Amino acid sequence: NVSYRYEGANHNTLQNINLKINPGEHIAIVGLNGAGKTTLVKLLCGLIDPTEGQIFYDGIDIRKISQKKLRDAIGYVPQKAVLFSGDIRSNIKYADDGISDDVMIKAAEIAQATESVEEKEKKYESHISQGGSNVSGGQKQRLAIARAIAKEPKIYLFDDSFSALDMKTDRQLRQNLKESIEDATVIMVAQRISTVLDADRILVVDDGQIVGNGTHRELLDTCPLYREIAEIQLGKEAL
């Protein structure tokens, strides 16, 4: 029964959200711009607290869990990928300097970042400017995803983190994730229906509420908004 209202707003951004996500599930979140998808993700990783209601992680209210424990459990890639001044190595190993080079390289492979890294003269020692201003949007997203994977967290939260990737890279990256992260829970906000077709469940958010909850095929029959978005993006013939 979670609701959230931003300070100074005269109405809730999210209203009466009830949701259970099981360990190991791959959950996708879709909806129109401004529906509340990013707010929901921020609530799930404890960046903001609910105005009403509670969020539980393994049965414990996340407000009673230490920030460190919560952060260690979650690999979060925000909508706007952030890189830090340093090199590629320090960016991928940002969560923990103790991450081995083997894990770092494997994370880059899964995130489809290896090719762009290997093209650089200094490879993983290549310089990264503050904010990642010296790499492309797609490279920035792939390195931010590699950083989350290198943490080997229990939960992955991707907030529209694949938007700057071409369709082929997007598809391969999702396949790599599925094959490599084993029992981890994945929660992925996406604009492209093609990105979420193989999710265990898709949540459709509209005007701060969950208006659809099911597989792609189920939602085509039960959720008019989802069908409308799918028809626009994929075409009626494809459906």
C-alpha positions in Angstrom: 0.0 0.0 0.0 2.8 2.4 -1.0 2.1 6.0 -2.0 4.6 8.7 -2.7 4.3 12.5 -3.0 7.2 14.8 -3.9 7.6 17.8 -1.6 5.4 20.7 -2.6 3.3 18.6 -5.0 -0.5 18.7 -4.6 -1.0 15.1 -5.6 0.7 11.7 -5.3 3.1 10.5 -8.0 2.4 6.9 -6.9 -0.8 5.8 -5.4 -1.6 2.6 -3.4 1.1 0.4 -5.0 0.8 -3.3 -3.9 3.4 -5.6 -5.4 5.3 -8.8 -4.5 8.5 -9.7 -6.4 9.9 -13.1 -5.8 13.7 -13.9 -5.6 15.1 -14.7 -9.1 12.2 -13.1 -11.0 12.8 -10.9 -14.0 10.3 -8.0 -13.8 9.8 -5.3 -16.4 8.1 -2.0 -15.8 6.6 -0.1 -18.7 4.3 3.0 -19.1 4.1 6.4 -20.6 6.4 9.3 -19.7 5.6 10.7 -16.3 3.7 7.6 -15.1 5.9 7.1 -12.0 8.3 4.3 -13.2 11.5 6.0 -12.0 9.9 7.0 -8.7 9.0 3.4 -8.1 12.6 2.3 -8.8 14.0 4.9 -6.4 11.6 3.6 -3.7 12.7 0.0 -4.3 16.4 0.9 -3.8 15.8 3.1 -0.8 16.8 6.4 -2.4 13.5 7.9 -1.2 11.1 6.8 1.5 7.4 6.2 0.9 5.0 8.9 2.0 2.6 6.1 3.0 2.9 2.4 3.2 6.0 0.1 3.6 8.5 -1.7 1.5 10.0 -4.9 2.7 13.2 -6.7 1.7 13.3 -10.3 2.9 10.5 -9.4 5.3 12.2 -6.4 6.8 11.1 -2.8 6.3 13.9 -1.3 4.2 14.0 1.8 6.5 15.3 -0.6 9.2 18.1 -2.0 7.1 21.4 -0.2 7.0 22.2 1.9 3.9 25.4 -0.2 3.4 23.6 -3.5 3.5 20.9 -2.3 1.2 23.4 -0.8 -1.3 25.5 -4.0 -1.2 22.4 -6.0 -2.2 21.4 -3.8 -5.1 23.1 -3.1 -8.5 21.4 0.1 -9.6 21.8 1.7 -13.0 20.0 5.0 -13.2 18.2 6.5 -16.2 21.1 8.8 -16.8 24.3 6.7 -16.6 27.0 8.3 -14.5 30.7 7.8 -14.8 33.4 9.3 -12.6 36.8 10.9 -13.2 39.4 8.1 -13.4 39.8 5.2 -15.8 37.6 2.4 -17.0 39.0 0.0 -14.4 38.1 2.3 -11.5 34.7 3.0 -12.9 33.8 -0.7 -13.2 35.3 -1.5 -9.8 33.7 1.5 -8.2 31.7 -0.6 -5.7 34.7 -2.4 -4.4 38.4 -2.1 -5.2 38.8 -5.7 -4.3 36.9 -6.9 -7.4 39.3 -9.1 -9.4 40.3 -8.2 -12.9 38.7 -11.5 -14.1 35.3 -10.4 -12.7 35.8 -6.9 -14.2 36.5 -8.3 -17.6 33.6 -10.7 -17.4 31.3 -7.9 -16.4 32.5 -5.9 -19.4 31.8 -8.9 -21.7 28.3 -9.4 -20.3 27.6 -5.6 -20.7 28.8 -5.7 -24.3 31.5 -3.2 -23.4 34.6 -5.3 -24.3 34.9 -4.2 -28.0 34.9 -0.5 -27.2 37.4 -1.0 -24.3 39.8 -3.1 -26.5 39.8 -0.5 -29.2 41.4 2.0 -26.8 45.2 2.2 -26.6 45.3 1.8 -22.8 42.4 -0.6 -22.6 41.1 -0.7 -19.0 43.5 2.1 -18.0 42.0 4.5 -20.5 41.0 7.8 -19.0 37.4 8.7 -18.3 36.4 12.3 -17.8 34.1 13.4 -15.0 30.6 12.5 -16.0 31.9 10.3 -18.9 32.0 13.3 -21.3 34.7 11.7 -23.4 32.7 8.6 -24.3 29.5 8.1 -26.2 26.1 7.6 -24.6 26.1 3.9 -25.5 29.6 3.4 -24.1 28.6 5.2 -20.9 25.5 3.0 -20.5 27.4 -0.2 -21.1 30.2 0.7 -18.6 27.5 1.7 -16.0 25.8 -1.7 -16.5 29.2 -3.4 -16.2 29.8 -1.7 -12.9 26.5 -3.1 -11.6 27.3 -6.6 -12.8 30.8 -6.5 -11.3 29.2 -6.0 -7.8 27.4 -9.4 -8.2 24.4 -8.1 -6.3 21.2 -10.0 -5.4 19.0 -7.5 -7.1 19.5 -5.5 -10.3 17.6 -2.3 -10.9 17.8 -1.0 -14.4 16.0 2.3 -14.9 15.7 2.6 -18.7 19.4 1.7 -18.9 19.3 0.2 -22.4 17.8 3.2 -24.2 21.1 4.4 -25.9 21.9 0.9 -27.2 21.1 -0.3 -30.7 18.6 -3.2 -30.9 21.2 -5.8 -31.6 23.4 -4.8 -28.6 20.2 -4.5 -26.4 19.1 -8.1 -27.3 22.6 -9.6 -26.8 23.1 -7.9 -23.5 19.8 -9.1 -22.1 20.7 -12.7 -23.3 24.1 -12.4 -21.6 22.4 -11.2 -18.4 19.9 -14.1 -18.4 22.7 -16.7 -18.8 25.2 -15.2 -16.3 23.4 -13.7 -13.2 21.8 -17.0 -12.2 19.5 -16.5 -9.1 19.6 -12.7 -9.0 16.3 -10.7 -9.2 16.1 -8.3 -12.1 13.8 -5.2 -12.2 14.0 -3.3 -15.5 12.2 -0.1 -16.6 12.1 0.0 -20.4 10.6 2.3 -23.1 10.9 -0.4 -25.8 8.4 -3.3 -25.7 11.0 -5.4 -27.5 13.3 -5.2 -24.5 10.7 -6.7 -22.1 9.0 -9.5 -24.2 10.8 -12.3 -22.3 10.3 -10.9 -18.8 8.7 -13.3 -16.3 6.2 -10.5 -15.6 5.6 -7.0 -17.0 4.1 -4.2 -14.8 2.2 -1.5 -16.6 2.3 1.8 -14.7 -0.2 4.6 -15.6 -0.8 7.8 -13.6 1.0 6.5 -10.6 -0.8 3.1 -10.4 -0.1 -0.4 -11.6 -2.8 -1.0 -14.2 -1.4 -4.3 -15.7 0.6 -7.2 -14.3 1.4 -10.3 -16.4 3.3 -11.7 -19.3 3.4 -10.0 -22.7 0.7 -12.3 -24.1 -1.6 -11.9 -21.0 -1.3 -8.1 -21.1 -2.2 -7.9 -24.8 -5.6 -9.4 -23.8 -6.1 -7.8 -20.4 -4.4 -4.3 -20.5 -5.6 -1.8 -23.2 -2.7 0.6 -22.5 -0.1 -2.1 -22.9 -1.8 -3.3 -26.2 -1.8 0.3 -27.4 1.9 0.8 -26.7 2.7 -2.6 -28.3 0.7 -1.8 -31.4 2.4 1.6 -31.9 5.9 0.1 -31.4 5.6 -3.3 -33.0 2.7 -2.9 -35.4 -0.6 -4.7 -35.4 0.7 -7.3 -37.8 3.5 -8.3 -35.5 1.1 -8.8 -32.7 
